[in-house]
Amino acid sequence: MPVLYDRLLKLKEMFNSKFGSIPKFYVRAPGRVNIIGEHIDYCGYSVLPMAVEQDVLIAVEPVKTYALQLANTNPLYPDFSTSANNIQIDKTKPLWHNYFLCGLKGIQEHFGLSNLTGMNCLVDGNIPPSSGLSSSSALVCCAGLVTLTVLGRNLSKVELAEICAKSERYIGTEGGGMDQSISFLAEEGTAKLIEFSPLRATDVKLPSGAVFVIANSCVEMNKAATSHFNIRVMECRLAAKIPFLCGGLQTGCWNSGVCHLCILFGELLAKYKSLQWDKVLRLEEVQAKLGISLEEMLLVTEDALHPEPYNPEEICRCLGISLEELRTQILSPNTQDVLIFKLYQRAKHVYSEAARVLQFKKICEEAPENMVQLLGELMNQSHMSCRDMYECSCPELDQLVDICRKFGAQGSRLTGAGWGGCTVSIVPADKLPSFLANVHKAYYQRSDGSLAPEKQSLFATKPGGGALVFLEA
């Protein structure tokens, strides 16, 4: 807390220098590291993140005009001002202030307000940007809590998380809600199993004999600046809609009609055809309505979807819709021109990753002697699936994962959206000093100086607390 107090005092001084006044309150929202459960929250499945020490802080002064003035302690992020009653969010340019506007607009629309009080805000963040540690969602959550506080309204942490998850989509990213949920629901000293529909969080006690280490690959990836993330979301939506409508189930089994799988598939086909597939958006909905296990869903995926990519024409034939209907009714604006969809690979990752999350939680609860080894194996499997089936890794992440394992990590995987950003590794506590030294030397100390020092980040972390309001520094 002394470090946070010092930051608040410094922020107070900078605010006074910028606006010529003293802030009335401060809001903090943490970043997060997802230990396991990647790219499955928007499919409806549970994830297992924890908040990190790095955060976004905002100093706030309500004003009597309708002017909203935003400034940032980082000179790379220019000042922005607008009317609090005319919020426009540009999806084509994911500029920093648009994330603040997402949180503000979410609270405004939740309460149906047409007139908002203006405010002066100074933002300070120490979460590495575009690193997979959720700096953007922390800013959205911080802005939502700022707006709620200025209005003098009250909402539960769950309500705030749901509003901020929905409002971040104004920026164009079809996220699932994990980042906002852990930012509000986190508690110091424990990771959380985050479940959806309804949103709830359960404590998960991590092993005392190990630490989790975050390493930045120094490759930046902004989810809103590319279509990579939304393409995966759309592939998962399509994988939830078409397996049985395509007639994908195989009929060549020598024991057809007798073996367990044939009976299962026949029952599933009848159930699935009775569903309103056009209303199904998430892979978890399919499993829930069919009433089978994740392991059985993996068998269904093997039998009902072909490994070869689907093109838009085949998808339209399966769903009985036109290309125009596919583009306008199912796909997001930045995925309408995609030519191939890997439905089999994406569904296989989602169902296997969802199972790994539950296995991870079970191991933490049972605490066997080889607990760290078992958790590490699940993390390794997760990375392989992200790399091979979901294709959201990159060469630098793969190299960093290999280095972390080489120097003592029991498990290591990408965390966050991928295509850059960070890895998270589980490391026995007694190996931490040598692990940090060796990884730093092997990955960051490159003779050609290709990794900028300011982007280098390697640190052990413990579960931190969630979003807070401070009335004075």
Secondary structure as GFF3:
##gff-version 3
##sequence-region A 1 473
A	DSSP	alpha_helix	2	19	.	.	.	ID=ss1
A	DSSP	beta_strand	25	36	.	.	.	ID=ss2
A	DSSP	three_ten_helix	41	43	.	.	.	ID=ss3
A	DSSP	beta_strand	48	63	.	.	.	ID=ss4
A	DSSP	beta_strand	67	72	.	.	.	ID=ss5
A	DSSP	beta_strand	80	83	.	.	.	ID=ss6
A	DSSP	alpha_helix	96	110	.	.	.	ID=ss7
A	DSSP	beta_strand	118	125	.	.	.	ID=ss8
A	DSSP	alpha_helix	135	151	.	.	.	ID=ss9
A	DSSP	alpha_helix	157	167	.	.	.	ID=ss10
A	DSSP	three_ten_helix	168	171	.	.	.	ID=ss11
A	DSSP	alpha_helix	178	185	.	.	.	ID=ss12
A	DSSP	beta_strand	191	195	.	.	.	ID=ss13
A	DSSP	beta_strand	200	204	.	.	.	ID=ss14
A	DSSP	beta_strand	210	216	.	.	.	ID=ss15
A	DSSP	three_ten_helix	223	225	.	.	.	ID=ss16
A	DSSP	alpha_helix	228	241	.	.	.	ID=ss17
A	DSSP	alpha_helix	260	273	.	.	.	ID=ss18
A	DSSP	three_ten_helix	277	279	.	.	.	ID=ss19
A	DSSP	alpha_helix	283	290	.	.	.	ID=ss20
A	DSSP	alpha_helix	294	304	.	.	.	ID=ss21
A	DSSP	alpha_helix	312	319	.	.	.	ID=ss22
A	DSSP	alpha_helix	323	329	.	.	.	ID=ss23
A	DSSP	three_ten_helix	333	335	.	.	.	ID=ss24
A	DSSP	alpha_helix	343	366	.	.	.	ID=ss25
A	DSSP	alpha_helix	371	388	.	.	.	ID=ss26
A	DSSP	alpha_helix	395	406	.	.	.	ID=ss27
A	DSSP	beta_strand	411	415	.	.	.	ID=ss28
A	DSSP	beta_strand	422	428	.	.	.	ID=ss29
A	DSSP	three_ten_helix	429	431	.	.	.	ID=ss30
A	DSSP	alpha_helix	432	439	.	.	.	ID=ss31
A	DSSP	pi_helix	440	444	.	.	.	ID=ss32
A	DSSP	three_ten_helix	453	455	.	.	.	ID=ss33
A	DSSP	beta_strand	458	461	.	.	.	ID=ss34
A	DSSP	beta_strand	468	470	.	.	.	ID=ss35
###
